[in-house]
Amino acid sequence: MGYKVKIQQVERANSRSFYVNFPAVFADAVNIKKSEEMEWFIEDRNQFILKRVKPVKSLLIKRK
């Protein structure tokens, strides 16, 4: 399942920033909390990885 999002750019006097907004259903599905720290990694020019700084325990039950 995928969600399309648009990148927002904000230009200020001395800097510019780009923002990505997550749909609420996506954030809820992976239990993202307000102010949680994440890191971006560049896999290649078409794939970016967003990773939690502090991993959380999975809610899924692993079966043997």
Backbone as CSV, one residue per row, in Angstrom:
resi,resn,N_x,N_y,N_z,CA_x,CA_y,CA_z,C_x,C_y,C_z
1,MET,0.847,-1.169,0.000,0.000,0.000,0.000,0.896,1.236,0.000
2,GLY,0.546,2.208,-0.761,1.339,3.426,-0.817,0.468,4.657,-0.739
3,TYR,1.054,5.751,-0.331,0.381,7.045,-0.256,1.222,8.054,-1.007
4,LYS,0.573,8.821,-1.875,1.290,9.879,-2.568,1.285,11.119,-1.688
5,VAL,2.432,11.770,-1.607,2.549,13.023,-0.862,3.307,14.017,-1.724
6,LYS,3.117,15.280,-1.454,3.862,16.315,-2.158,4.885,16.911,-1.211
7,ILE,6.035,17.199,-1.743,7.107,17.822,-0.972,6.837,19.321,-0.917
8,GLN,6.933,19.885,0.275,6.751,21.323,0.449,8.113,21.976,0.643
9,GLN,8.289,23.134,0.033,9.530,23.883,0.191,9.214,25.211,0.848
10,VAL,10.015,25.555,1.849,9.871,26.834,2.544,11.184,27.586,2.399
11,GLU,11.107,28.774,1.833,12.301,29.604,1.670,12.239,30.771,2.643
12,ARG,13.311,30.916,3.388,13.432,32.033,4.329,14.607,32.891,3.888
13,ALA,14.857,33.962,4.589,15.923,34.888,4.199,17.278,34.194,4.062
14,ASN,17.627,33.336,5.018,18.953,32.719,5.021,18.959,31.209,4.830
15,SER,17.799,30.620,4.590,17.770,29.158,4.459,16.537,28.711,3.686
16,ARG,16.554,27.442,3.329,15.371,26.824,2.747,15.247,25.419,3.307
17,SER,14.037,24.968,3.460,13.765,23.646,4.011,12.728,22.949,3.145
18,PHE,12.780,21.621,3.180,11.794,20.802,2.487,11.076,19.959,3.529
19,TYR,9.773,19.783,3.357,8.965,19.058,4.324,8.172,17.951,3.642
20,VAL,8.046,16.834,4.341,7.206,15.724,3.904,6.192,15.496,5.009
21,ASN,4.919,15.450,4.656,3.870,15.183,5.633,3.404,13.745,5.500
22,PHE,3.246,13.070,6.633,2.733,11.708,6.643,1.217,11.752,6.791
23,PRO,0.511,10.929,6.042,-0.924,10.784,6.312,-1.101,10.196,7.722
24,ALA,-2.127,10.615,8.412,-2.359,10.163,9.790,-2.501,8.646,9.874
25,VAL,-3.151,8.027,8.877,-3.310,6.567,8.935,-1.968,5.853,8.881
26,PHE,-1.024,6.413,8.144,0.318,5.830,8.074,1.026,5.965,9.425
27,ALA,0.993,7.164,10.000,1.632,7.394,11.298,1.012,6.522,12.384
28,ASP,-0.311,6.375,12.343,-0.985,5.518,13.329,-0.606,4.053,13.146
29,ALA,-0.468,3.618,11.899,-0.150,2.212,11.624,1.210,1.812,12.171
30,VAL,2.149,2.734,12.189,3.490,2.426,12.700,3.762,3.078,14.052
31,ASN,2.704,3.656,14.640,2.751,4.197,16.007,3.793,5.299,16.168
32,ILE,3.806,6.255,15.243,4.712,7.399,15.357,4.162,8.353,16.411
33,LYS,5.018,8.801,17.282,4.632,9.726,18.348,5.149,11.134,18.062
34,LYS,4.478,12.117,18.613,4.890,13.513,18.486,6.314,13.683,19.018
35,SER,7.140,14.400,18.300,8.536,14.709,18.659,9.476,13.508,18.596
36,GLU,9.025,12.393,18.049,9.891,11.229,17.925,11.017,11.544,16.939
37,GLU,12.236,11.130,17.253,13.373,11.397,16.385,13.504,10.330,15.312
38,MET,13.757,10.801,14.094,13.951,9.923,12.949,15.210,10.357,12.206
39,GLU,15.752,9.444,11.399,16.906,9.750,10.553,16.563,9.391,9.116
40,TRP,17.003,10.228,8.180,16.860,9.934,6.760,18.153,9.333,6.238
41,PHE,18.019,8.329,5.367,19.140,7.734,4.661,18.817,7.728,3.173
42,ILE,19.820,7.949,2.350,19.630,7.908,0.908,20.080,6.539,0.417
43,GLU,19.136,5.752,-0.054,19.441,4.434,-0.629,20.003,4.629,-2.039
44,ASP,19.322,5.407,-2.826,19.774,5.838,-4.143,18.953,7.078,-4.499
45,ARG,19.042,7.547,-5.720,18.374,8.802,-6.078,16.858,8.710,-6.075
46,ASN,16.323,7.499,-6.003,14.877,7.304,-6.032,14.302,6.730,-4.747
47,GLN,15.155,6.339,-3.819,14.669,5.709,-2.592,15.324,6.344,-1.371
48,PHE,14.472,6.755,-0.456,14.930,7.359,0.795,14.369,6.527,1.935
49,ILE,15.179,6.296,2.934,14.769,5.472,4.068,14.640,6.357,5.293
50,LEU,13.510,6.252,5.954,13.281,6.965,7.205,13.332,5.929,8.320
51,LYS,14.229,6.142,9.278,14.468,5.157,10.332,14.350,5.816,11.695
52,ARG,13.742,5.096,12.640,13.659,5.595,14.008,15.048,5.609,14.633
53,VAL,15.331,6.655,15.418,16.590,6.716,16.153,16.575,5.671,17.265
54,LYS,15.453,5.564,17.965,15.289,4.553,19.012,14.248,3.547,18.534
55,PRO,14.682,2.344,18.118,13.732,1.345,17.621,12.686,0.983,18.670
56,VAL,11.489,0.661,18.204,10.419,0.219,19.097,10.166,-1.261,18.871
57,LYS,9.608,-1.898,19.859,9.304,-3.314,19.759,8.139,-3.514,18.787
58,SER,8.232,-4.561,17.981,7.198,-4.850,17.011,5.920,-5.307,17.718
59,LEU,4.774,-4.935,17.148,3.499,-5.382,17.686,3.088,-6.735,17.097
60,LEU,3.808,-7.168,16.067,3.509,-8.443,15.433,4.109,-9.593,16.229
61,ILE,3.410,-10.713,16.234,3.888,-11.902,16.933,4.671,-12.742,15.934
62,LYS,5.925,-13.055,16.273,6.744,-13.887,15.393,6.400,-15.361,15.637
63,ARG,6.186,-16.069,14.545,5.882,-17.495,14.639,7.078,-18.298,14.162
64,LYS,7.279,-19.437,14.775,8.390,-20.314,14.402,7.984,-21.287,13.334
